[in-house]
Amino acid sequence: MSTVPVRIIGASEGAADNQFSQPRGICLNAKTKEVFVVDSNNHRVQIFDLRSLAYIRTIGERHHHSFAFATGFGGGTDRVLNSPVSCCVDNAGHLYVSDTNSHRIVVFEQKTGEVVRTISRQGSLTGFVNKPYGICIDSKTGYLYVADYHNHRVQVFDAETCAFVFDIGHFGTTPGNSPGQFNEPIACAIDQEHSTLLGESALNLQMAASLCHCYVIHCLIAYVKSVM
């Protein structure tokens, strides 16, 4: 297998347009032919043209006061992100971003970058999240799946109403290596049969996480080929 990159997005490490500092998540919009890249340490999402890979615009911004990040700044309808990790898009022109260190999901209007709504807030009870990581949306049901990292579960919300629907998995009384248990889940994906695939970060299930990431990467490659 060749390791030579076909094309590269981003010029170098940095905080300017078309530069990254720890890019984490990526998703594609089939209608607009745009690539969304979560630029985690720059606290933003950068958008690129799928065909030319040219930089288009940025959604989200960092707060200019460091104290805000220590307390998980972000709430209501502000555009400030705090170390976001993942993103996904729906068919209605919305971009969903897991605002990890602010413990919420922020829904943006893809074109204007304005905040439409936020989903959940910090906590351990049902419907609350603690450092949400990977997210994905099921276009058939309108459900948003959230890998709730520090709560060791995946929670499912109605993407339109923000209402909690159900959750998947739990940590248990021992390390989460038994059926139905998770240990810091980091990724989720929906396949063509609308089945949920999950990945964990713990060493005892590192292979599962790797397989899940490979699945997502190969799906993205296949998708790019289909729309080019």
C-alpha positions in Angstrom: 0.0 0.0 0.0 1.4 3.4 -1.0 1.9 5.9 1.8 2.3 8.9 -0.6 -0.6 11.4 0.0 -2.8 12.1 -2.9 -3.6 15.6 -1.9 -3.0 17.7 1.2 -5.2 20.1 3.1 -3.5 22.9 5.0 -0.2 24.7 4.5 1.6 24.3 7.8 1.2 24.4 11.6 -0.1 27.8 12.8 -3.2 29.9 13.6 -3.7 31.6 10.2 -6.2 30.6 7.6 -5.3 27.3 5.9 -3.0 26.4 8.9 -3.8 23.9 11.6 -2.9 23.1 15.2 -3.9 19.5 16.0 -6.7 18.9 13.5 -9.0 16.2 14.9 -12.4 15.7 13.1 -13.4 15.9 9.5 -16.7 15.6 7.6 -18.0 16.3 4.1 -21.0 18.0 2.6 -22.1 16.2 -0.6 -24.3 19.1 -1.8 -21.9 22.0 -1.4 -18.7 19.9 -2.1 -17.1 21.3 1.1 -14.7 19.6 3.6 -15.0 20.6 7.3 -11.9 20.2 9.4 -12.0 20.6 13.2 -8.9 22.6 14.1 -8.9 21.7 17.7 -6.1 23.8 19.3 -7.2 26.8 17.3 -10.7 26.3 18.6 -12.4 26.5 15.2 -13.6 24.6 12.1 -12.1 25.4 8.8 -13.9 24.8 5.5 -12.3 23.9 2.2 -13.4 23.2 -1.3 -13.6 19.5 -1.9 -12.2 19.6 -5.4 -9.5 22.3 -5.2 -8.9 22.0 -1.4 -8.8 25.8 -1.3 -9.6 27.5 2.0 -13.1 29.0 2.0 -14.1 30.2 5.5 -13.9 29.5 9.3 -16.7 28.7 11.7 -16.3 29.2 15.4 -13.6 31.2 17.3 -11.4 31.0 20.4 -12.0 33.1 23.5 -9.4 35.8 24.1 -9.1 35.3 27.8 -7.3 32.1 29.0 -9.4 31.9 32.2 -12.5 31.1 30.1 -11.0 27.8 29.0 -10.1 26.7 32.5 -13.8 26.7 33.4 -15.1 25.5 30.1 -16.3 28.7 28.6 -19.2 28.6 26.1 -22.9 28.5 26.4 -26.1 29.9 25.0 -25.6 31.1 21.4 -22.0 32.3 21.5 -19.6 31.1 18.7 -16.7 30.4 21.1 -15.3 26.9 20.9 -13.1 25.2 23.5 -10.9 22.4 22.0 -13.5 20.9 19.7 -12.9 17.3 18.5 -15.5 16.2 16.0 -18.1 17.4 13.5 -20.8 16.2 11.2 -23.4 17.8 8.9 -27.1 17.1 8.3 -29.3 17.5 5.2 -30.7 20.9 6.4 -27.5 22.9 6.2 -26.4 22.5 9.8 -22.9 21.8 11.1 -22.7 19.9 14.5 -19.5 20.4 16.5 -18.5 18.6 19.7 -17.3 21.5 21.8 -15.4 19.1 24.1 -14.0 21.3 26.9 -17.2 23.2 27.1 -19.2 20.0 27.4 -21.8 20.7 24.7 -22.7 20.2 21.1 -22.9 23.4 19.1 -25.1 23.5 16.0 -24.0 26.1 13.4 -25.6 27.4 10.2 -23.0 26.1 7.6 -23.1 29.2 5.4 -23.2 32.1 7.9 -21.5 30.4 10.9 -24.2 31.6 13.2 -25.2 29.4 16.2 -28.6 27.8 15.7 -28.7 26.0 19.0 -26.7 24.0 21.6 -27.3 20.5 22.8 -26.7 19.3 26.3 -24.3 20.6 29.0 -21.9 19.2 31.6 -23.0 16.5 34.0 -23.3 12.8 34.6 -27.0 12.3 34.6 -29.0 11.2 31.6 -29.0 13.8 28.9 -25.8 15.5 30.2 -22.3 15.0 28.8 -18.8 15.2 30.1 -16.2 15.9 27.4 -18.1 14.8 24.2 -15.8 13.4 21.6 -17.0 11.8 18.4 -20.4 12.6 17.0 -22.4 11.5 14.0 -25.9 11.9 12.7 -28.4 9.4 11.3 -30.0 11.1 8.4 -32.9 8.6 8.4 -34.0 9.1 12.0 -32.5 12.6 12.7 -30.7 11.2 15.8 -27.4 12.6 16.9 -25.0 10.1 18.4 -22.5 11.5 20.9 -19.5 9.6 22.3 -19.7 10.8 25.9 -16.1 10.3 26.8 -15.9 10.7 30.6 -19.3 9.3 31.2 -18.3 6.1 29.4 -21.3 5.9 27.2 -22.9 7.0 23.9 -25.9 9.2 24.2 -28.4 9.8 21.5 -30.3 13.1 21.0 -33.0 14.3 18.7 -30.9 16.7 16.5 -33.8 19.1 15.9 -35.4 19.3 19.4 -32.2 18.6 21.4 -34.2 16.1 23.5 -32.4 13.0 25.0 -33.6 9.8 23.3 -31.6 6.9 24.7 -28.1 5.9 25.6 -25.8 3.0 24.8 -23.4 1.3 27.2 -22.1 2.1 30.6 -18.8 1.9 32.6 -19.8 -0.6 35.2 -18.2 -1.5 38.5 -15.0 -2.8 36.8 -13.0 -1.4 33.9 -15.3 -1.3 30.9 -14.2 -4.4 29.0 -17.3 -6.5 29.3 -20.2 -6.6 26.7 -22.3 -3.5 27.0 -19.5 -1.5 28.8 -17.3 1.3 27.5 -14.1 2.9 28.8 -13.8 6.4 27.4 -15.4 6.0 24.0 -14.0 8.4 21.4 -15.6 7.7 18.0 -19.0 6.7 16.5 -20.3 6.2 13.0 -23.5 5.1 11.2 -23.2 2.6 8.4 -25.5 2.2 5.4 -27.7 -0.1 7.4 -28.1 2.6 10.0 -26.1 0.5 12.5 -23.9 2.3 15.1 -20.2 1.6 15.2 -18.3 2.6 18.3 -14.6 2.9 19.3 -12.9 3.2 22.6 -9.6 4.8 23.7 -8.7 2.3 26.4 -5.8 0.0 25.7 -7.8 -3.1 26.3 -10.0 -2.1 23.3 -7.5 -0.2 21.2 -8.0 -2.5 18.3 -11.8 -1.8 18.3 -11.0 1.9 18.2 -8.5 1.5 15.4 -11.0 -0.6 13.4 -13.7 2.0 13.8 -11.4 4.8 12.7 -10.3 2.8 9.7 -13.9 2.2 8.8 -14.6 5.9 8.9 -11.5 6.8 6.9 -12.3 4.2 4.2 -15.9 5.5 4.0 -14.6 9.0 3.6 -12.3 7.9 0.8 -15.1 6.1 -1.0 -17.4 9.1 -0.5 -14.8 11.5 -2.0 -14.4 9.2 -5.0 -18.2 9.1 -5.5 -18.6 12.9 -5.6 -15.5 13.8 -7.6 
